[in-house]
Amino acid sequence: MARSAAASYAKDNLRVNVIAPSIMDTNMSQKILSSEAAVELSKSMHPISKIGDTSDIIPVVKWLLSDDSKWITGQTIHVDGGFSTVKPR
């Protein structure tokens, strides 16, 4: 969807990008992370063994909104502790 929208709107100098987080410590994940065992299991599934929080996403959002990313469009940026790309040893 991001690539399609980016292709459609690039001529108007509009950039479309996606941030794809893994599980985050937010209200939306309270049921999933409702016990210490669930938290530890979720952590163990990530190469960087932690649960994400908003402080992990905010720098990416700021960068995408800044001129430093003015030539970036149609991208999916995974902020997921390596979950989507790093295979555990």
C-alpha positions in Angstrom: 0.0 0.0 0.0 2.8 2.4 0.9 4.6 1.7 -2.4 1.5 2.1 -4.4 0.6 5.4 -2.7 4.2 6.6 -3.0 4.1 5.9 -6.7 0.8 7.7 -7.1 1.8 10.8 -5.2 5.6 11.2 -5.8 4.8 13.5 -8.7 3.1 15.9 -6.2 6.3 15.7 -4.0 4.4 13.8 -1.3 6.2 11.0 0.4 4.5 7.9 1.8 6.3 5.6 4.2 5.3 3.0 6.8 6.7 2.2 10.3 6.2 -1.4 11.1 6.7 -2.0 14.8 6.7 -5.3 16.7 4.9 -5.6 20.0 5.0 -2.4 21.9 4.2 -1.6 25.5 1.0 0.3 24.9 -2.7 0.0 25.8 -3.3 -2.0 22.7 -1.0 -4.8 23.8 -2.1 -5.0 27.5 -4.0 -8.2 27.0 -1.1 -9.9 25.2 1.4 -8.8 27.8 -0.8 -9.5 30.8 1.6 -11.7 32.7 5.3 -11.8 33.3 5.5 -15.1 31.5 3.9 -13.6 28.4 6.3 -10.6 28.6 9.3 -13.0 28.8 8.1 -15.1 26.0 7.6 -12.0 23.8 11.0 -10.7 24.6 12.6 -14.1 23.8 11.1 -14.0 20.3 13.1 -10.9 19.5 16.9 -10.8 18.7 17.1 -7.6 20.8 15.3 -9.1 23.8 12.9 -6.4 24.9 9.4 -5.1 24.4 9.4 -1.9 22.4 7.9 1.3 23.6 7.1 4.7 22.2 10.6 6.0 22.7 11.7 3.4 20.1 9.3 4.8 17.5 9.5 8.6 18.1 13.0 9.0 16.6 11.9 7.3 13.4 8.8 9.5 13.1 10.9 12.6 13.7 13.4 11.5 11.1 10.7 10.8 8.5 9.1 14.2 9.2 12.5 16.0 8.8 14.3 17.1 5.7 16.9 14.5 6.4 14.5 11.9 4.8 13.3 14.1 2.0 14.4 11.5 -0.6 12.8 8.5 1.1 9.4 7.3 -0.1 7.6 4.0 -0.5 9.5 2.3 2.3 8.5 0.1 5.2 10.8 0.7 8.2 10.8 -2.1 10.7 11.2 -1.0 14.2 11.0 -4.4 15.8 14.2 -5.4 17.5 15.3 -7.5 14.5 12.2 -9.7 14.6 11.5 -9.4 10.9 15.0 -9.7 9.6 17.4 -11.3 12.1 17.4 -15.0 12.5 18.4 -16.2 16.0 21.4 -18.4 16.3 
